[in-house]
Amino acid sequence: MKHRRSIELVPGHEAVQTDMETPGTLPQWYVLHARCPACQHQTQINRGTLAYGPTRDVSLAGIGRRLICTACGNRRTNELLIGKLPRD
């Protein structure tokens, strides 16, 4: 939908390339969550520690493979979820 001055009112869907993006290059309106399929535990990941720690140059897909569940200790098939915060 467009405004009468041709301003796009509904933002387009921009895809995040998980094999290219790193925590430092991901725009700040994205949030990261981790989910364990074994126990269904889900938690938010602090992007600041990822962006300035040893994983700063690792792609988001690579971080997803390194996740360890803090509830049950599962190291396999943990999921990295990327969400987008609403913007004004």
Contacts in CASP RR format, 6 or more apart in sequence:
PFRMAT RR
TARGET T0000
AUTHOR 0000-0000-0000
METHOD contacts of the structure
MODEL  1
MKHRRSIELVPGHEAVQTDMETPGTLPQWYVLHARCPACQHQTQINRGTL
AYGPTRDVSLAGIGRRLICTACGNRRTNELLIGKLPRD
1 9 0 8 1.000
1 10 0 8 1.000
2 8 0 8 1.000
2 9 0 8 1.000
3 9 0 8 1.000
11 87 0 8 1.000
16 26 0 8 1.000
16 30 0 8 1.000
16 60 0 8 1.000
16 82 0 8 1.000
18 59 0 8 1.000
18 60 0 8 1.000
18 61 0 8 1.000
18 80 0 8 1.000
18 82 0 8 1.000
19 59 0 8 1.000
19 60 0 8 1.000
19 61 0 8 1.000
20 59 0 8 1.000
21 59 0 8 1.000
21 60 0 8 1.000
22 51 0 8 1.000
22 56 0 8 1.000
22 57 0 8 1.000
22 58 0 8 1.000
22 59 0 8 1.000
22 60 0 8 1.000
23 32 0 8 1.000
23 47 0 8 1.000
23 48 0 8 1.000
23 50 0 8 1.000
23 51 0 8 1.000
23 55 0 8 1.000
23 56 0 8 1.000
23 60 0 8 1.000
23 63 0 8 1.000
24 47 0 8 1.000
24 50 0 8 1.000
24 51 0 8 1.000
24 56 0 8 1.000
26 47 0 8 1.000
26 60 0 8 1.000
26 82 0 8 1.000
29 84 0 8 1.000
29 85 0 8 1.000
29 87 0 8 1.000
30 82 0 8 1.000
30 83 0 8 1.000
30 84 0 8 1.000
30 85 0 8 1.000
31 44 0 8 1.000
31 47 0 8 1.000
31 82 0 8 1.000
31 83 0 8 1.000
31 84 0 8 1.000
31 85 0 8 1.000
32 44 0 8 1.000
32 45 0 8 1.000
32 47 0 8 1.000
32 50 0 8 1.000
32 60 0 8 1.000
32 80 0 8 1.000
32 81 0 8 1.000
32 82 0 8 1.000
32 83 0 8 1.000
33 42 0 8 1.000
33 43 0 8 1.000
33 44 0 8 1.000
33 45 0 8 1.000
33 80 0 8 1.000
33 81 0 8 1.000
33 82 0 8 1.000
33 83 0 8 1.000
34 42 0 8 1.000
34 43 0 8 1.000
34 45 0 8 1.000
34 64 0 8 1.000
34 67 0 8 1.000
34 69 0 8 1.000
34 78 0 8 1.000
34 79 0 8 1.000
34 80 0 8 1.000
34 81 0 8 1.000
35 41 0 8 1.000
35 42 0 8 1.000
35 78 0 8 1.000
35 79 0 8 1.000
35 81 0 8 1.000
36 42 0 8 1.000
36 69 0 8 1.000
36 71 0 8 1.000
36 72 0 8 1.000
36 73 0 8 1.000
36 74 0 8 1.000
36 78 0 8 1.000
36 79 0 8 1.000
37 74 0 8 1.000
37 77 0 8 1.000
37 78 0 8 1.000
37 79 0 8 1.000
38 69 0 8 1.000
38 72 0 8 1.000
38 74 0 8 1.000
38 77 0 8 1.000
39 69 0 8 1.000
39 71 0 8 1.000
39 72 0 8 1.000
39 74 0 8 1.000
41 69 0 8 1.000
41 70 0 8 1.000
41 71 0 8 1.000
41 72 0 8 1.000
42 81 0 8 1.000
43 70 0 8 1.000
45 80 0 8 1.000
50 56 0 8 1.000
50 63 0 8 1.000
55 63 0 8 1.000
55 66 0 8 1.000
58 66 0 8 1.000
60 80 0 8 1.000
60 82 0 8 1.000
61 80 0 8 1.000
63 80 0 8 1.000
64 78 0 8 1.000
64 79 0 8 1.000
64 80 0 8 1.000
67 75 0 8 1.000
67 78 0 8 1.000
67 79 0 8 1.000
67 80 0 8 1.000
68 74 0 8 1.000
68 75 0 8 1.000
68 78 0 8 1.000
69 75 0 8 1.000
69 78 0 8 1.000
END
